[in-house]
Amino acid sequence: MSSGTSKSPGAVVRERIAQYRKYGRPVVKVAAEIEYERFDSVQQLLGRGTYSTVCRAVYRGRDYALKRLDTEKIRMNPREFKTMSGDLALEAEFLQRLDHPNIIKLHAKKGGSLTEALDSAEFFLVLELLGETMDEWLQFWREDRGTQKPQRRNKLMNWRSRNNRKQDREDMSLRELARVEEAALGVARAMEYIHRSGFVYRSLKPQNIGFD
């Protein structure tokens, strides 16, 4: 039975980060710190994780992916708040220690007091914005191209040269296979680098594999 007071999410995370910094890999690049009000705009929702959301955001005229805690889910399950907020803060710590062409780049994070940002669920990451995901490509390849909505079909076929769009299905399938092989090699190289760096990535899935 404990007689101590419960620690806030920010205090718990600060302890976890301090422990990691003591034994972890050195920082490769320090992320900038910005405030939410500095964004030019925050636009459509791009994705939703277990306890976080990702939106398209514009900062100084450039598009980024804004990842932040999902306050609605936190209210529904406040006991998980300490863990989830800690994971997002540690993600920033990890990304600042990784530098690889097949790993997404962290450009900035919430400025000011980390403890206050986590306690108020205002902590966020500003990440490199990727194009389509592997999940979307797999869905596209599974479906009959003739039934695709025009805007979706055009969006997913932008990577192909306009001059080659009239090639037969066999040639197109070979191009798609080469693209899959390229993506698979990129994922393998990234995972090898992550493991050599002393990390374990537990969320490898098509939704988290993007194309730039």
Backbone as CSV, one residue per row, in Angstrom:
resi,resn,N_x,N_y,N_z,CA_x,CA_y,CA_z,C_x,C_y,C_z
1,MET,0.846,-1.194,0.000,0.000,0.000,0.000,0.882,1.244,0.000
2,SER,0.600,2.140,-0.941,1.439,3.330,-1.090,0.779,4.528,-0.440
3,SER,1.603,5.323,0.241,1.074,6.525,0.886,1.424,7.776,0.111
4,GLY,2.180,7.609,-1.003,2.594,8.760,-1.789,1.482,9.265,-2.683
5,THR,1.656,10.482,-3.163,0.674,11.059,-4.069,0.945,10.594,-5.492
6,SER,-0.103,10.544,-6.286,0.018,10.123,-7.676,0.736,11.196,-8.495
7,LYS,1.682,10.771,-9.299,2.440,11.710,-10.120,1.634,12.096,-11.355
8,SER,1.842,13.315,-11.805,1.172,13.782,-13.007,1.805,13.117,-14.220
9,PRO,1.088,13.105,-15.374,1.676,12.532,-16.585,3.016,13.169,-16.936
10,GLY,3.098,14.486,-16.801,4.340,15.172,-17.129,5.503,14.733,-16.266
11,ALA,5.249,14.555,-14.965,6.307,14.132,-14.048,6.776,12.713,-14.361
12,VAL,5.825,11.837,-14.676,6.170,10.461,-15.024,7.040,10.430,-16.280
13,VAL,6.657,11.213,-17.286,7.390,11.227,-18.555,8.779,11.815,-18.376
14,ARG,8.885,12.852,-17.574,10.203,13.453,-17.338,11.163,12.422,-16.749
15,GLU,10.667,11.571,-15.869,11.513,10.529,-15.290,11.917,9.509,-16.346
16,ARG,10.968,9.133,-17.208,11.276,8.165,-18.262,12.301,8.728,-19.239
17,ILE,12.144,9.994,-19.608,13.065,10.615,-20.552,14.455,10.771,-19.927
18,ALA,14.495,11.155,-18.659,15.783,11.307,-17.991,16.533,9.981,-17.953
19,GLN,15.807,8.898,-17.705,16.437,7.587,-17.678,16.932,7.197,-19.061
20,TYR,16.111,7.494,-20.085,16.531,7.142,-21.442,17.762,7.952,-21.866
21,ARG,17.773,9.243,-21.564,18.903,10.079,-21.951,20.201,9.616,-21.297
22,LYS,20.073,9.002,-20.131,21.270,8.534,-19.424,21.905,7.344,-20.127
23,TYR,21.067,6.478,-20.702,21.586,5.244,-21.289,21.386,5.155,-22.802
24,GLY,20.607,6.054,-23.372,20.240,5.923,-24.778,21.249,6.487,-25.758
25,ARG,20.892,6.393,-27.005,21.705,6.850,-28.124,21.768,8.375,-28.122
26,PRO,22.911,8.990,-28.517,22.996,10.458,-28.522,22.113,11.094,-29.601
27,VAL,21.778,12.343,-29.391,20.932,13.081,-30.334,21.689,13.347,-31.630
28,VAL,21.014,13.107,-32.752,21.585,13.396,-34.071,21.233,14.815,-34.493
29,LYS,19.969,15.184,-34.289,19.506,16.518,-34.652,18.435,16.960,-33.661
30,VAL,18.624,18.117,-33.061,17.655,18.645,-32.104,16.475,19.261,-32.861
31,ALA,15.257,18.833,-32.530,14.067,19.367,-33.183,13.775,20.779,-32.690
32,ALA,13.272,21.608,-33.588,12.875,22.962,-33.202,11.668,22.901,-32.273
33,GLU,11.431,23.969,-31.543,10.266,24.062,-30.664,9.376,25.197,-31.132
34,ILE,8.092,24.909,-31.289,7.146,25.933,-31.738,5.878,25.845,-30.904
35,GLU,5.061,26.865,-30.995,3.767,26.879,-30.324,2.665,26.622,-31.346
36,TYR,1.564,26.071,-30.884,0.461,25.700,-31.775,-0.056,26.905,-32.557
37,GLU,-0.051,28.067,-31.920,-0.585,29.270,-32.552,0.242,29.734,-33.758
38,ARG,1.453,29.189,-33.909,2.334,29.604,-34.988,2.006,28.945,-36.328
39,PHE,1.145,27.928,-36.315,0.791,27.276,-37.573,-0.039,28.224,-38.436
40,ASP,0.225,28.201,-39.725,-0.601,28.980,-40.658,-2.026,28.445,-40.658
41,SER,-2.154,27.128,-40.648,-3.469,26.486,-40.596,-3.301,25.020,-40.226
42,VAL,-4.341,24.452,-39.660,-4.406,23.021,-39.393,-5.606,22.494,-40.159
43,GLN,-5.343,21.580,-41.073,-6.370,21.185,-42.035,-6.930,19.800,-41.739
44,GLN,-7.163,19.014,-42.804,-7.933,17.782,-42.636,-7.196,16.715,-41.841
45,LEU,-8.012,15.844,-41.246,-7.494,14.701,-40.505,-6.915,13.699,-41.489
46,LEU,-5.670,13.264,-41.238,-5.008,12.293,-42.111,-5.092,10.874,-41.561
47,GLY,-5.121,10.757,-40.248,-5.160,9.430,-39.652,-5.404,9.509,-38.159
48,ARG,-5.733,8.371,-37.591,-6.020,8.312,-36.155,-5.409,7.041,-35.588
49,GLY,-4.612,7.191,-34.524,-4.025,6.046,-33.853,-4.830,5.683,-32.632
50,THR,-4.226,4.871,-31.762,-4.941,4.438,-30.567,-5.297,5.622,-29.674
51,TYR,-4.330,6.518,-29.451,-4.572,7.684,-28.608,-3.999,8.956,-29.216
52,SER,-3.889,9.012,-30.526,-3.365,10.211,-31.169,-4.038,10.425,-32.517
53,THR,-3.957,11.648,-33.002,-4.462,11.975,-34.330,-3.351,12.633,-35.138
54,VAL,-3.455,12.515,-36.456,-2.499,13.156,-37.360,-3.279,14.006,-38.353
55,CYS,-2.943,15.287,-38.412,-3.601,16.218,-39.324,-2.563,16.872,-40.230
56,ARG,-3.021,17.325,-41.375,-2.163,18.141,-42.234,-2.118,19.551,-41.659
57,ALA,-0.917,20.087,-41.508,-0.752,21.434,-40.961,0.222,22.215,-41.835
58,VAL,0.002,23.509,-41.922,0.870,24.377,-42.714,1.625,25.302,-41.767
59,TYR,2.939,25.307,-41.912,3.801,26.153,-41.083,4.795,26.860,-41.995
60,ARG,4.728,28.197,-41.988,5.584,29.015,-42.848,5.496,28.589,-44.306
61,GLY,4.268,28.300,-44.740,4.012,27.989,-46.140,4.289,26.558,-46.560
62,ARG,4.741,25.706,-45.638,5.052,24.317,-45.978,4.092,23.366,-45.271
63,ASP,3.795,22.253,-45.933,2.896,21.250,-45.371,3.662,20.264,-44.495
64,TYR,3.065,19.950,-43.342,3.635,18.972,-42.425,2.519,18.075,-41.895
65,ALA,2.927,17.016,-41.202,1.979,16.165,-40.475,2.053,16.538,-38.998
66,LEU,0.927,16.928,-38.437,0.847,17.323,-37.031,0.267,16.161,-36.233
67,LYS,1.077,15.587,-35.351,0.638,14.459,-34.525,0.458,14.930,-33.091
68,ARG,-0.724,14.692,-32.536,-0.998,15.136,-31.168,-1.928,14.143,-30.481
69,LEU,-2.040,14.289,-29.169,-2.885,13.397,-28.394,-4.358,13.627,-28.734
70,ASP,-5.110,12.539,-28.754,-6.543,12.599,-29.024,-7.261,12.852,-27.693
71,THR,-7.658,14.085,-27.456,-8.242,14.455,-26.160,-9.568,13.740,-25.894
72,GLU,-10.313,13.409,-26.945,-11.582,12.709,-26.739,-11.344,11.319,-26.149
73,LYS,-10.367,10.595,-26.679,-10.076,9.254,-26.172,-9.460,9.317,-24.781
74,ILE,-8.690,10.380,-24.527,-8.089,10.541,-23.198,-9.171,10.726,-22.147
75,ARG,-10.191,11.512,-22.474,-11.294,11.720,-21.532,-12.042,10.420,-21.269
76,MET,-12.129,9.554,-22.289,-12.834,8.293,-22.153,-12.046,7.291,-21.308
77,ASN,-10.718,7.409,-21.325,-9.878,6.467,-20.592,-8.686,7.195,-19.978
78,PRO,-8.937,7.995,-18.944,-7.863,8.817,-18.366,-6.730,8.012,-17.751
79,ARG,-6.964,6.761,-17.377,-5.905,5.958,-16.784,-4.778,5.679,-17.781
80,GLU,-5.130,5.667,-19.060,-4.127,5.405,-20.086,-3.362,6.667,-20.468
81,PHE,-3.762,7.797,-19.929,-3.187,9.073,-20.339,-1.687,9.132,-20.077
82,LYS,-1.265,8.678,-18.897,0.156,8.750,-18.558,1.005,7.958,-19.549
83,THR,0.521,6.788,-19.898,1.278,5.944,-20.823,1.307,6.539,-22.219
84,MET,0.150,6.966,-22.713,0.071,7.461,-24.077,0.825,8.775,-24.261
85,SER,0.701,9.676,-23.298,1.418,10.947,-23.406,2.921,10.706,-23.329
86,GLY,3.308,9.741,-22.505,4.716,9.397,-22.402,5.261,8.819,-23.688
87,ASP,4.468,7.982,-24.352,4.905,7.387,-25.609,5.125,8.449,-26.677
88,LEU,4.265,9.464,-26.711,4.413,10.512,-27.717,5.659,11.351,-27.447
89,ALA,5.915,11.647,-26.180,7.110,12.410,-25.829,8.380,11.610,-26.112
90,LEU,8.339,10.309,-25.831,9.502,9.464,-26.113,9.706,9.285,-27.617
91,GLU,8.626,9.321,-28.366,8.765,9.254,-29.827,9.616,10.418,-30.333
92,ALA,9.401,11.593,-29.751,10.224,12.747,-30.123,11.684,12.511,-29.761
93,GLU,11.915,11.931,-28.584,13.284,11.628,-28.163,13.941,10.642,-29.126
94,PHE,13.204,9.631,-29.529,13.761,8.612,-30.420,14.072,9.191,-31.799
95,LEU,13.116,9.939,-32.357,13.296,10.467,-33.709,14.458,11.453,-33.794
96,GLN,14.735,12.148,-32.703,15.878,13.056,-32.695,17.207,12.289,-32.710
97,ARG,17.143,10.996,-32.484,18.342,10.164,-32.437,18.476,9.250,-33.648
98,LEU,17.600,9.410,-34.613,17.629,8.590,-35.816,17.779,9.467,-37.054
99,ASP,18.601,9.035,-37.977,18.810,9.773,-39.230,19.018,8.772,-40.361
100,HIS,17.936,8.514,-41.090,17.978,7.501,-42.148,17.002,7.914,-43.246
101,PRO,17.351,7.711,-44.516,16.463,8.155,-45.608,15.105,7.470,-45.637
102,ASN,14.973,6.316,-44.993,13.701,5.600,-44.998,12.934,5.733,-43.683
103,ILE,13.330,6.684,-42.835,12.626,6.940,-41.580,12.127,8.377,-41.580
104,ILE,10.883,8.544,-41.183,10.254,9.863,-41.202,11.033,10.843,-40.338
105,LYS,11.059,12.109,-40.753,11.828,13.135,-40.060,10.944,13.926,-39.091
106,LEU,11.500,14.192,-37.913,10.855,15.081,-36.948,11.390,16.492,-37.158
107,HIS,10.508,17.429,-37.472,10.940,18.805,-37.732,10.812,19.698,-36.499
108,ALA,9.800,19.452,-35.679,9.597,20.320,-34.506,8.707,19.608,-33.494
109,LYS,8.632,20.197,-32.314,7.756,19.684,-31.264,7.239,20.865,-30.456
110,LYS,6.293,20.585,-29.574,5.700,21.637,-28.744,6.776,22.290,-27.879
111,GLY,6.799,23.611,-27.899,7.772,24.342,-27.104,7.304,24.548,-25.671
112,GLY,8.169,25.126,-24.864,7.821,25.418,-23.484,8.029,24.238,-22.558
113,SER,7.327,24.241,-21.439,7.477,23.216,-20.418,6.886,21.889,-20.887
114,LEU,7.713,20.843,-20.906,7.217,19.518,-21.294,6.167,19.032,-20.307
115,THR,6.406,19.240,-19.027,5.461,18.789,-18.007,4.092,19.421,-18.204
116,GLU,4.057,20.735,-18.405,2.786,21.427,-18.594,2.096,20.967,-19.877
117,ALA,2.868,20.776,-20.953,2.288,20.362,-22.232,1.662,18.980,-22.132
118,LEU,2.309,18.084,-21.398,1.775,16.731,-21.260,0.591,16.697,-20.299
119,ASP,0.678,17.426,-19.197,-0.422,17.443,-18.232,-1.704,17.999,-18.846
120,SER,-1.550,18.922,-19.780,-2.720,19.533,-20.428,-3.060,18.874,-21.759
121,ALA,-2.341,17.800,-22.112,-2.559,17.062,-23.368,-2.360,17.946,-24.591
122,GLU,-1.464,18.927,-24.503,-1.209,19.832,-25.622,0.094,19.520,-26.353
123,PHE,0.783,18.476,-25.945,2.046,18.141,-26.596,1.783,17.656,-28.020
124,PHE,2.661,18.020,-28.948,2.494,17.594,-30.341,3.855,17.472,-31.024
125,LEU,3.851,16.753,-32.144,5.031,16.591,-32.977,4.724,17.131,-34.368
126,VAL,5.708,17.723,-35.007,5.591,18.189,-36.390,6.499,17.303,-37.231
127,LEU,5.879,16.468,-38.045,6.594,15.438,-38.788,6.586,15.705,-40.289
128,GLU,7.507,15.062,-40.956,7.545,15.085,-42.415,6.220,14.559,-42.955
129,LEU,5.676,15.220,-43.965,4.404,14.795,-44.557,4.686,13.893,-45.757
130,LEU,4.201,12.665,-45.682,4.388,11.717,-46.772,3.154,11.684,-47.672
131,GLY,3.292,11.016,-48.808,2.179,10.904,-49.741,1.268,9.749,-49.367
132,GLU,1.027,8.868,-50.312,0.150,7.734,-50.064,0.816,6.721,-49.143
133,THR,-0.009,5.936,-48.475,0.511,4.874,-47.620,0.459,3.538,-48.352
134,MET,1.209,2.577,-47.842,1.171,1.234,-48.412,-0.228,0.645,-48.317
135,ASP,-0.946,0.945,-47.256,-2.304,0.448,-47.085,-3.199,0.918,-48.239
136,GLU,-3.053,2.177,-48.634,-3.860,2.699,-49.738,-3.467,2.066,-51.064
137,TRP,-2.172,1.843,-51.246,-1.727,1.194,-52.477,-2.232,-0.241,-52.549
138,LEU,-2.175,-0.975,-51.452,-2.653,-2.354,-51.453,-4.138,-2.416,-51.774
139,GLN,-4.883,-1.500,-51.219,-6.316,-1.449,-51.513,-6.548,-1.149,-52.991
140,PHE,-5.755,-0.234,-53.518,-5.867,0.133,-54.925,-5.581,-1.062,-55.822
141,TRP,-4.534,-1.822,-55.523,-4.162,-2.970,-56.349,-5.183,-4.091,-56.245
142,ARG,-5.842,-4.213,-55.093,-6.829,-5.279,-54.915,-8.129,-4.993,-55.667
143,GLU,-8.433,-3.741,-55.802,-9.717,-3.377,-56.399,-9.632,-3.361,-57.932
144,ASP,-10.746,-3.489,-58.546,-10.823,-3.384,-60.005,-10.623,-1.937,-60.388
145,ARG,-9.593,-1.666,-61.172,-9.287,-0.280,-61.522,-10.460,0.401,-62.226
146,GLY,-11.249,-0.390,-62.907,-12.360,0.221,-63.628,-13.437,0.771,-62.725
147,THR,-13.459,0.342,-61.458,-14.497,0.810,-60.540,-13.996,1.895,-59.614
148,GLN,-12.715,2.310,-59.749,-12.179,3.355,-58.887,-12.846,4.695,-59.169
149,LYS,-13.044,5.471,-58.130,-13.517,6.832,-58.322,-12.438,7.628,-59.049
150,PRO,-12.806,8.481,-60.003,-11.808,9.194,-60.800,-10.771,9.930,-59.966
151,GLN,-11.199,10.673,-58.923,-10.232,11.447,-58.152,-9.266,10.555,-57.385
152,ARG,-9.746,9.411,-56.878,-8.867,8.491,-56.168,-7.908,7.822,-57.142
153,ARG,-8.416,7.422,-58.300,-7.581,6.778,-59.313,-6.467,7.712,-59.759
154,ASN,-6.802,8.969,-60.020,-5.785,9.923,-60.451,-4.759,10.175,-59.367
155,LYS,-5.201,10.279,-58.135,-4.294,10.559,-57.028,-3.284,9.439,-56.849
156,LEU,-3.765,8.189,-56.930,-2.887,7.060,-56.702,-2.000,6.733,-57.900
157,MET,-2.268,7.321,-59.051,-1.474,7.031,-60.242,-0.555,8.174,-60.621
158,ASN,-0.424,9.182,-59.760,0.430,10.330,-60.062,1.880,9.955,-60.252
159,TRP,2.328,8.880,-59.579,3.722,8.496,-59.667,4.085,7.947,-61.035
160,ARG,3.103,7.502,-61.799,3.385,6.984,-63.134,3.574,8.142,-64.114
161,SER,4.442,7.964,-65.075,4.634,8.958,-66.131,3.398,9.003,-67.007
162,ARG,2.984,10.203,-67.369,1.810,10.340,-68.239,2.007,9.621,-69.573
163,ASN,3.229,9.577,-70.050,3.499,8.954,-71.345,3.392,7.441,-71.314
164,ASN,3.381,6.868,-70.100,3.357,5.404,-69.992,2.009,4.859,-69.550
165,ARG,1.019,5.693,-69.401,-0.255,5.237,-68.854,-1.039,4.370,-69.824
166,LYS,-0.643,4.358,-71.108,-1.365,3.567,-72.087,-0.711,2.206,-72.314
167,GLN,0.277,1.860,-71.513,0.889,0.541,-71.641,-0.098,-0.520,-71.203
168,ASP,0.151,-1.753,-71.647,-0.790,-2.833,-71.324,-0.682,-3.215,-69.847
169,ARG,-1.625,-4.030,-69.392,-1.708,-4.389,-67.973,-0.472,-5.141,-67.509
170,GLU,0.107,-5.943,-68.396,1.276,-6.724,-67.992,2.446,-5.804,-67.657
171,ASP,2.700,-4.819,-68.510,3.783,-3.882,-68.236,3.507,-3.099,-66.955
172,MET,2.249,-2.719,-66.761,1.893,-1.949,-65.585,2.076,-2.782,-64.322
173,SER,1.741,-4.077,-64.407,1.911,-4.948,-63.256,3.383,-5.105,-62.896
174,LEU,4.240,-5.179,-63.910,5.673,-5.279,-63.648,6.196,-4.024,-62.968
175,ARG,5.692,-2.876,-63.388,6.096,-1.620,-62.755,5.638,-1.595,-61.301
176,GLU,4.432,-2.060,-61.065,3.910,-2.084,-59.700,4.719,-3.046,-58.831
177,LEU,5.096,-4.195,-59.398,5.902,-5.148,-58.651,7.257,-4.545,-58.278
178,ALA,7.851,-3.815,-59.207,9.127,-3.154,-58.926,8.966,-2.128,-57.813
179,ARG,7.819,-1.441,-57.804,7.552,-0.455,-56.764,7.417,-1.139,-55.395
180,VAL,6.757,-2.296,-55.369,6.615,-3.043,-54.127,7.978,-3.508,-53.637
181,GLU,8.809,-4.000,-54.553,10.148,-4.449,-54.171,10.966,-3.290,-53.612
182,GLU,10.854,-2.127,-54.237,11.565,-0.944,-53.752,11.106,-0.571,-52.352
183,ALA,9.795,-0.616,-52.127,9.252,-0.282,-50.807,9.708,-1.301,-49.766
184,ALA,9.695,-2.589,-50.125,10.097,-3.635,-49.188,11.556,-3.468,-48.780
185,LEU,12.417,-3.150,-49.742,13.824,-2.926,-49.430,13.997,-1.711,-48.518
186,GLY,13.204,-0.661,-48.775,13.270,0.530,-47.931,12.874,0.222,-46.503
187,VAL,11.824,-0.566,-46.329,11.388,-0.950,-44.987,12.455,-1.796,-44.302
188,ALA,13.029,-2.744,-45.043,14.056,-3.613,-44.464,15.277,-2.809,-44.017
189,ARG,15.691,-1.844,-44.847,16.849,-1.018,-44.484,16.554,-0.182,-43.237
190,ALA,15.340,0.366,-43.180,14.966,1.180,-42.017,14.938,0.339,-40.748
191,MET,14.359,-0.863,-40.822,14.274,-1.717,-39.638,15.668,-2.164,-39.193
192,GLU,16.537,-2.461,-40.142,17.910,-2.841,-39.782,18.603,-1.700,-39.041
193,TYR,18.426,-0.477,-39.548,19.034,0.689,-38.906,18.459,0.910,-37.506
194,ILE,17.144,0.778,-37.366,16.492,0.956,-36.069,17.025,-0.052,-35.056
195,HIS,17.136,-1.298,-35.463,17.622,-2.333,-34.547,19.089,-2.122,-34.190
196,ARG,19.891,-1.719,-35.158,21.298,-1.449,-34.864,21.455,-0.261,-33.921
197,SER,20.452,0.622,-33.928,20.487,1.804,-33.064,19.967,1.517,-31.664
198,GLY,19.521,0.293,-31.428,19.076,-0.091,-30.091,17.605,0.121,-29.822
199,PHE,16.799,0.263,-30.882,15.366,0.485,-30.713,14.578,-0.738,-31.175
200,VAL,13.358,-0.857,-30.656,12.408,-1.868,-31.122,11.154,-1.136,-31.587
201,TYR,10.821,-1.281,-32.877,9.631,-0.628,-33.430,8.490,-1.636,-33.454
202,ARG,7.400,-1.322,-32.757,6.324,-2.293,-32.557,5.065,-1.982,-33.373
203,SER,5.171,-1.083,-34.318,3.961,-0.705,-35.049,4.203,-0.705,-36.552
204,LEU,4.882,-1.737,-37.037,5.139,-1.861,-38.469,3.903,-2.450,-39.143
205,LYS,3.222,-1.652,-39.949,2.010,-2.089,-40.640,1.834,-1.207,-41.870
206,PRO,1.024,-1.643,-42.848,0.871,-0.877,-44.094,0.452,0.574,-43.877
207,GLN,-0.354,0.845,-42.858,-0.797,2.222,-42.604,0.357,3.127,-42.203
208,ASN,1.459,2.551,-41.700,2.595,3.347,-41.246,3.768,3.338,-42.221
209,ILE,3.531,2.830,-43.420,4.554,2.853,-44.466,4.099,3.825,-45.539
210,GLY,4.841,4.893,-45.728,4.428,5.939,-46.658,5.384,6.109,-47.815
211,PHE,4.887,6.775,-48.844,5.685,7.101,-50.020,5.816,8.617,-50.103
212,ASP,7.040,9.103,-50.348,7.205,10.550,-50.488,7.080,10.965,-51.944
